Amino acid sequence: MSDYLALVACGAPLAARVHDVAAAAAELHWRVRVVATASAMNWVDAAAVERVTGFAPLVEQRRPGEPKRFPTPGRVVVCPGTFNSINKLATGIMDNYAAGLVCEALASGTPLTIVPMVSDALWGHPAWAGHLATLSSAGVTFVDVRTGRTGDPQPVDAGTGDDNARTFDPAWLFTDTAARTG
């Protein structure tokens, strides 16, 4: 298995902590590449990511003829995953580099963890439950942004994104998930 971890950040307040998540993974000897959606870059501290990983966050697809920028990852973590991005992943929409990387992970069976950061204002959307079920049946592990528990994801209260980002513990993504299931 590859020792590369692709850390995907989508546009929500927890993206401001992506360098902390990268540091937690690096402590466990993962070689981390951060891939961010354009919206996530409103939160991502690119300089901090580069200090931790040695590389600037990747946002755009490589140009034709350019070599791949890193090997196939052995694991993919989406932290945070937004309503928009999670819905895209469940339906196979690859309209940006981050979504393409995650869709490839889904197709190849690469271990995939998603930390949904979706408010209760969107949770009841008619397509949402089905999309979560699709991803769960594909083997995705969901981690609760508030508690670190794995299993069925839960919404966050609208307006609490900054608080949830502040209290999120990156170690939750890299500890024995069996102890946190429920």
C-alpha positions as CSV (number, residue, x, y, z in Angstrom):
1,M,0.0,0.0,0.0
2,S,1.2,3.5,-0.8
3,D,2.4,5.7,2.1
4,Y,0.7,8.7,0.5
5,L,-2.4,10.2,2.1
6,A,-4.5,12.6,0.1
7,L,-6.1,15.1,2.4
8,V,-9.0,16.8,0.6
9,A,-10.5,20.0,2.0
10,C,-13.8,21.4,1.0
11,G,-15.2,24.9,1.6
12,A,-16.3,24.9,5.3
13,P,-14.7,26.3,8.4
14,L,-12.9,23.1,9.3
15,A,-10.7,23.7,6.2
16,A,-8.8,26.2,8.3
17,R,-7.5,23.3,10.3
18,V,-6.3,21.2,7.3
19,H,-2.6,21.9,8.2
20,D,-3.3,20.4,11.7
21,V,-4.8,17.3,10.2
22,A,-1.8,17.0,7.8
23,A,0.5,17.3,10.8
24,A,-1.3,14.5,12.7
25,A,-1.0,12.3,9.6
26,A,2.7,13.2,9.1
27,E,3.4,12.2,12.7
28,L,2.2,8.7,11.8
29,H,4.6,8.6,8.8
30,W,2.1,9.4,6.1
31,R,3.4,11.5,3.2
32,V,0.6,14.0,2.9
33,R,-0.6,16.0,-0.1
34,V,-3.4,18.5,0.5
35,V,-5.9,18.9,-2.3
36,A,-8.5,21.7,-1.8
37,T,-11.5,22.8,-3.6
38,A,-11.5,26.4,-4.8
39,S,-14.0,27.3,-2.1
40,A,-11.8,25.7,0.6
41,M,-9.0,28.0,-0.2
42,N,-11.0,30.8,1.5
43,W,-10.1,29.0,4.8
44,V,-6.9,27.1,4.0
45,D,-3.6,28.6,5.2
46,A,-1.5,27.6,2.2
47,A,1.8,28.6,3.9
48,A,1.0,26.4,6.9
49,V,0.1,23.5,4.6
50,E,3.4,23.9,2.8
51,R,5.4,24.1,6.1
52,V,3.8,20.9,7.3
53,T,3.8,18.9,4.0
54,G,6.6,20.5,2.0
55,F,4.0,21.2,-0.8
56,A,1.5,23.9,-1.6
57,P,-2.1,22.8,-1.6
58,L,-3.2,21.5,-5.0
59,V,-6.4,23.0,-6.4
60,E,-6.3,22.7,-10.2
61,Q,-6.0,19.6,-12.4
62,R,-2.6,19.1,-13.9
63,R,-2.1,20.4,-17.4
64,P,-1.9,18.0,-20.3
65,G,1.6,16.6,-20.6
66,E,2.5,17.4,-17.0
67,P,3.6,14.4,-14.9
68,K,1.4,13.2,-12.0
69,R,2.2,15.2,-8.9
70,F,2.1,12.3,-6.4
71,P,1.6,8.6,-6.5
72,T,-1.8,6.9,-6.0
73,P,-2.7,7.5,-2.4
74,G,-3.0,4.6,0.1
75,R,-5.7,6.5,1.9
76,V,-7.9,9.5,1.2
77,V,-9.4,11.7,4.0
78,V,-12.0,14.4,3.1
79,C,-11.9,16.9,6.0
80,P,-14.2,18.7,5.9
81,G,-16.8,17.3,3.4
82,T,-19.5,19.7,2.5
83,F,-23.1,19.1,1.4
84,N,-22.1,20.1,-2.2
85,S,-19.0,17.9,-2.4
86,I,-20.6,14.8,-0.7
87,N,-23.5,14.9,-3.1
88,K,-21.2,15.2,-6.0
89,L,-19.1,12.2,-4.8
90,A,-22.2,10.0,-4.4
91,T,-23.3,10.7,-7.9
92,G,-19.9,10.5,-9.5
93,I,-19.6,14.2,-10.5
94,M,-15.9,15.0,-11.1
95,D,-16.0,18.7,-12.0
96,N,-12.9,19.7,-10.0
97,Y,-9.5,18.1,-9.1
98,A,-10.6,17.2,-5.5
99,A,-13.8,15.5,-6.6
100,G,-11.9,13.5,-9.3
101,L,-9.4,12.3,-6.8
102,V,-12.1,11.1,-4.4
103,C,-14.2,9.5,-7.1
104,E,-11.1,7.5,-8.2
105,A,-10.6,6.4,-4.6
106,L,-14.2,5.2,-4.5
107,A,-13.8,3.4,-7.7
108,S,-10.6,1.7,-6.7
109,G,-11.5,0.8,-3.2
110,T,-8.9,3.0,-1.6
111,P,-9.8,3.5,2.1
112,L,-11.8,6.7,2.3
113,T,-12.8,8.7,5.4
114,I,-15.1,11.7,5.2
115,V,-15.8,14.3,8.0
116,P,-19.1,15.8,7.0
117,M,-19.6,19.4,8.0
118,V,-23.2,19.9,6.9
119,S,-25.7,22.0,8.8
120,D,-29.1,20.9,10.0
121,A,-30.6,23.5,7.6
122,L,-29.5,21.2,4.7
123,W,-29.7,17.8,6.4
124,G,-33.4,17.2,5.4
125,H,-32.8,17.6,1.7
126,P,-34.5,14.8,-0.2
127,A,-31.4,13.5,-1.9
128,W,-29.1,13.6,1.2
129,A,-30.0,10.4,3.0
130,G,-29.7,8.4,-0.2
131,H,-26.3,9.9,-1.0
132,L,-25.0,9.1,2.4
133,A,-26.3,5.5,2.1
134,T,-24.6,5.2,-1.3
135,L,-21.2,6.2,0.1
136,S,-21.6,4.1,3.2
137,S,-22.4,1.0,1.0
138,A,-19.2,1.8,-1.0
139,G,-17.2,1.5,2.3
140,V,-16.8,5.1,3.2
141,T,-16.1,5.7,6.9
142,F,-17.8,8.8,8.3
143,V,-16.4,10.6,11.3
144,D,-18.5,13.0,13.3
145,V,-17.0,16.5,13.4
146,R,-18.1,17.1,17.0
147,T,-17.3,13.8,18.7
148,G,-15.0,11.8,16.5
149,R,-17.4,8.9,16.5
150,T,-17.6,6.8,13.3
151,G,-20.9,5.6,11.8
152,D,-23.9,7.4,10.7
153,P,-23.0,11.1,10.3
154,Q,-25.0,13.8,12.1
155,P,-25.7,17.4,11.2
156,V,-24.1,20.4,12.9
157,D,-26.2,23.2,14.2
158,A,-26.4,26.0,11.7
159,G,-24.0,28.8,12.7
160,T,-21.7,26.6,14.8
161,G,-19.0,25.9,12.1
162,D,-16.3,27.9,13.7
163,D,-16.9,26.3,17.1
164,N,-16.9,22.8,15.6
165,A,-13.7,23.6,13.7
166,R,-12.0,24.9,16.9
167,T,-12.8,21.8,18.9
168,F,-12.2,19.1,16.2
169,D,-9.3,16.8,17.1
170,P,-7.3,15.6,14.1
171,A,-6.2,12.5,16.0
172,W,-9.8,11.2,15.6
173,L,-9.0,10.4,12.0
174,F,-5.9,8.3,12.9
175,T,-6.9,6.2,15.9
176,D,-8.6,2.8,16.1
177,T,-12.1,3.4,14.7
178,A,-13.5,0.4,16.3
179,A,-13.2,2.1,19.7
180,R,-15.2,5.1,18.4
181,T,-18.0,3.4,16.6
182,G,-21.5,4.3,17.6
